[in-house]
Amino acid sequence: MRHKNKQIIVVGDRVLIRPDEGERKSAAGLYLPPSVLERQEIRGGIIVEVGPGIPVSNPDDLGKEPWQQEGQKEIKYIPTQAVLGDYALFLNKAAIEVKFEQTNYLIVPQSAIMVLIRDDLSDLSQ
């Protein structure tokens, strides 16, 4: 994700999420402080950036000593299930909040994501 002259690069099996603001009012109409929203166990948001996934080594390289390996091997990854634009429900305890260019984001590992909601574009082609 790019902002002006800076770029966010998500590492590993993590995703960058623009979180929902949450309900600011209770059912009775009272405004809730941010501390109440932070205590929610489950939160949701839109995925804006996805890491490459979990790196996987080549089984042929396992028996070799590091100094015997020739050159840099291409790294392969098991990709994440999440894609850009998905809506994710995730465990709030696992999220790390960051602020980038005046916008709040959450970094969440794939293991903390419970559900992904994706627009099914295949229905549009029919």
Steps between C-alpha positions, in 0.01 A plus 500: 500500500646836400460844656687781328869398520454218752387143467368249753633149442323235705725211602421128525144382557378830640239733356446874535142590588315832499275432802135584532442783739249288691179607659555830674155485665344240724150365434370755751661787306797562733835582338764237575860599580785355286608276791173305469553448127857378560374229740289334232623145443410492131554788260461548129654697219604515136829340396714761324829309470605134521838345574648236267416211734703242690845434348566139404846355456597262223520145645814438293681774695431349844800265499756759388711720720438875457855562369458230234192656341559669169351843437170637620209262447158630407278517808159336470201579719175341607269795425246637745131438444428871536505725195474876461148628556384210718309586816660316794368414844798447730604464864571844639763366746730401211478836320774762520391857435717726284449851366629579151445832323232605752301177450459221757562143387526163669762234425343157549652153452301268278451261795294767681257542209183303562290584193556666164211655311569545129288644220429216258579652162418180311127579528552824306624322187177306447 
